[in-house]
């Protein structure tokens, strides 16, 4: 995953297209404040919402909704009103929206999938990706159980990082650590990536952009460009297309760390004591 362009200046950036997914509005783990900060930092011709924007599964279990979650929705609607082409492709957590595929709400177009052509002529298939998740398709009860286990892990993670912050230590992701350590989890991610890329190649397309597995990645698989825009629960990542067609993963968490370090440095510099001027040396002429 590359993040060469993460520390953004105060001025707004312009992208040709932006892809975000797995925001999970309606859950305590949603990083809505950081997402809102990111949405305010750019303008784009296209904005793709690649599924799991609102977490209907969690909201059915218990209601959780913050003002920052409203602010994210209002910001997206405002972008659509100002001329950004906003395309919403529902995922498994907001699958109730799939009954409205083909319709538009507040200038937001709802589609089952989409094809995006980059400025340099590449054709990318846009899909959430849950249709290539065997657990979702064949054992839905297990998917719900896994979702609850993930939420529990995030709760432990919040308490753990609260203690780390008190000790002056940086953020550390427990769930990401478990994903990398559990062999079957790594195998699932690899199988998912292969399956989605294979389908894009079968359709005669140059690449695919998806979400679903909360693992940002951009690489070539058997001649097909595989892009996953990550999530806004832990990784805080998005995929962007520059005006020349170049694709890049933006790691907003790195931007946050850089901005905090810059602020801390500026504050330390401002608080540093100003040295007093040295007295003039005493000479024979000054005594006469």
SVG drawing of the C-alpha trace seen along z (x, -y; Angstrom):
<svg xmlns="http://www.w3.org/2000/svg" viewBox="-37 -59 78 81">
<polyline fill="none" stroke="black" stroke-width="0.4" points="0.0,0.0 1.4,-3.4 0.8,-6.6 3.0,-9.1 0.6,-12.0 -0.9,-11.8 0.1,-15.1 -2.2,-17.6 -2.0,-21.4 -4.8,-23.5 -5.9,-24.2 -8.4,-21.7 -7.1,-19.1 -8.7,-18.1 -9.1,-14.5 -10.8,-13.0 -12.4,-10.2 -12.4,-9.0 -13.5,-5.6 -14.4,-5.0 -16.2,-2.0 -16.8,-0.3 -17.6,-3.4 -20.1,-1.6 -22.1,-4.6 -24.2,-3.6 -21.5,-1.7 -19.2,-3.0 -16.1,-1.9 -17.0,-4.3 -14.3,-7.1 -16.8,-9.6 -14.9,-12.6 -11.8,-11.7 -13.8,-10.8 -15.5,-14.2 -12.1,-15.8 -11.0,-13.8 -14.2,-14.7 -13.6,-18.4 -10.0,-18.2 -10.8,-17.4 -13.1,-18.0 -13.7,-15.4 -15.6,-14.7 -16.7,-11.3 -17.3,-9.9 -17.9,-6.2 -19.4,-4.8 -18.5,-1.2 -20.7,0.4 -21.2,0.8 -21.7,-2.9 -24.4,-2.5 -24.3,0.6 -27.8,2.0 -26.8,5.1 -25.6,3.2 -28.5,0.8 -30.9,3.7 -29.1,5.0 -28.9,1.7 -29.4,-1.9 -26.2,-4.0 -26.1,-7.3 -23.9,-10.4 -24.1,-13.9 -20.8,-13.2 -22.6,-10.4 -25.3,-12.9 -22.5,-15.3 -20.9,-12.7 -24.2,-12.1 -24.8,-15.9 -21.3,-16.4 -21.8,-13.7 -25.2,-15.2 -23.6,-18.7 -20.9,-17.3 -23.6,-15.8 -25.6,-19.1 -22.4,-20.9 -21.9,-18.7 -19.9,-15.7 -21.2,-12.5 -21.9,-10.3 -22.5,-6.6 -23.6,-4.4 -23.0,-0.7 -24.6,1.1 -22.8,3.8 -23.9,6.6 -24.3,4.4 -26.5,1.9 -28.1,4.5 -31.6,3.0 -30.7,0.3 -30.4,2.8 -34.1,2.7 -33.6,-0.8 -31.0,0.0 -31.5,-2.1 -33.0,-5.0 -31.6,-8.4 -31.9,-10.0 -30.7,-13.5 -28.6,-13.4 -27.0,-10.2 -27.3,-7.3 -27.7,-3.8 -26.2,-1.0 -25.6,2.7 -22.1,2.2 -20.4,-0.2 -17.7,-0.6 -15.3,-3.5 -13.0,-4.6 -9.8,-6.3 -8.3,-9.3 -5.7,-7.0 -8.3,-4.7 -8.4,-1.8 -11.8,-0.3 -12.4,0.6 -15.2,2.7 -16.6,1.3 -18.3,3.7 -18.5,4.1 -17.2,7.6 -19.5,9.5 -20.8,11.7 -17.3,13.3 -17.4,14.0 -18.3,17.7 -19.3,17.1 -21.7,14.4 -23.3,16.4 -23.3,19.9 -23.4,19.4 -25.0,16.0 -25.5,16.8 -21.7,17.3 -21.1,13.9 -23.4,12.3 -21.5,14.1 -18.2,13.0 -19.5,9.4 -20.3,9.4 -16.9,10.9 -15.3,8.1 -17.3,5.5 -16.2,7.0 -12.6,6.9 -13.0,3.2 -14.3,2.5 -11.3,4.2 -9.1,2.3 -10.6,-1.1 -9.9,-0.4 -6.4,0.9 -5.5,-2.1 -6.9,-4.5 -4.3,-3.0 -1.6,-3.3 -2.4,-6.9 -2.2,-7.6 1.3,-6.1 2.2,-8.2 2.3,-5.2 0.9,-5.3 -2.3,-3.6 -2.0,0.1 -4.7,2.3 -5.6,5.5 -7.9,6.7 -5.3,6.0 -2.8,7.9 -5.1,10.9 -5.9,10.8 -2.2,11.1 -1.5,13.7 -4.4,16.0 -3.4,18.2 -6.9,18.8 -7.7,15.0 -4.7,14.4 -5.8,17.2 -9.3,15.8 -8.0,12.3 -5.8,13.9 -8.6,16.1 -11.0,13.1 -8.5,11.0 -7.9,13.8 -11.7,14.4 -12.5,10.7 -9.6,10.2 -10.5,13.3 -14.1,12.1 -12.8,8.7 -10.6,10.5 -13.4,12.7 -15.4,9.6 -12.6,8.3 -11.8,5.3 -8.5,3.9 -9.1,3.9 -11.5,3.9 -12.1,1.6 -13.8,3.2 -14.1,3.0 -15.6,5.5 -12.5,7.1 -11.2,3.9 -7.8,4.4 -6.5,1.6 -4.4,2.9 -3.4,2.0 -1.5,4.6 -1.6,6.6 -3.1,10.1 -2.5,12.1 -2.5,9.0 -5.5,7.4 -5.2,4.4 -6.8,5.2 -7.7,2.2 -9.3,2.3 -10.0,-1.1 -9.9,0.2 -12.2,-1.1 -13.0,-3.9 -13.1,-1.9 -9.4,-1.3 -7.3,-1.9 -8.8,-5.2 -7.9,-4.7 -9.4,-5.7 -8.5,-5.2 -8.1,-8.2 -7.6,-8.9 -5.4,-11.9 -6.2,-14.0 -3.7,-12.0 -5.3,-8.6 -2.8,-7.7 -4.3,-5.7 -3.2,-6.0 -4.2,-4.8 -4.5,-7.7 -3.7,-6.7 -5.5,-9.4 -4.2,-7.9 -0.7,-8.8 -1.9,-12.3 -3.3,-12.6 0.0,-11.5 2.0,-13.9 -0.4,-16.8 -0.3,-16.1 3.5,-15.9 3.6,-19.2 1.3,-20.8 3.3,-19.5 6.5,-20.8 5.0,-24.2 3.6,-24.3 7.1,-23.4 8.7,-26.1 6.2,-28.7 6.7,-27.7 10.5,-27.8 12.0,-30.6 13.4,-33.5 17.1,-34.0 17.9,-37.4 20.5,-39.6 24.0,-39.4 25.3,-42.5 27.7,-44.7 31.3,-43.9 33.0,-46.5 35.9,-48.2 38.3,-50.9 36.6,-53.4 33.2,-52.8 34.6,-53.5 36.2,-56.8"/>
</svg>
